[in-house]
Amino acid sequence: MFFRGCIVLLGFGFAVSGGVSIIGYLNLLAMGRGFIDYLIFITRRPECYLLPIGIIMITGAIFYNDEKKSNDQI
């Protein structure tokens, strides 16, 4: 349980960091770039990959069931 809590917090930190980076790069649109240019730019930035990694970590920690099921219950 403690390990899963740490994974959730680490994933949350990754997701926040990646989300802030993606929002920060929205300034490219104000500088006259197009939306397609923005999407191409954020796919090439490694810090923007932290958002999906964090979401996957949070989802995995929440939905992963590590309890062993006994065969006594039918």
GIURVEN-V242815 format. One line per field, one symbol per residue. ss: DSSP state (2 for helix, 1 for strand, 0 for the rest). phi: phi as a letter, one per 40 degrees, with the letter a starting at -180 (. if undefined). psi: psi as a letter, one per 40 degrees, with the letter a starting at -180 (. if undefined). A space follows every 10 residues. Layout:
ss: ???
phi: ???
psi: ???
This chain:
ss: 0222222222 2222222222 2222002222 0000222222 2220022222 2222222222 2220000000 0000
phi: .ccccccccc cccccccccc cccccccccc chcccccccc cccccccccc cccccccccc ccccbccccc cccb
psi: dddddddddd dddddddddd ddddeeeddd eeiidddddd ddeehdeeed dddddddddd ddehhehhhi edh.
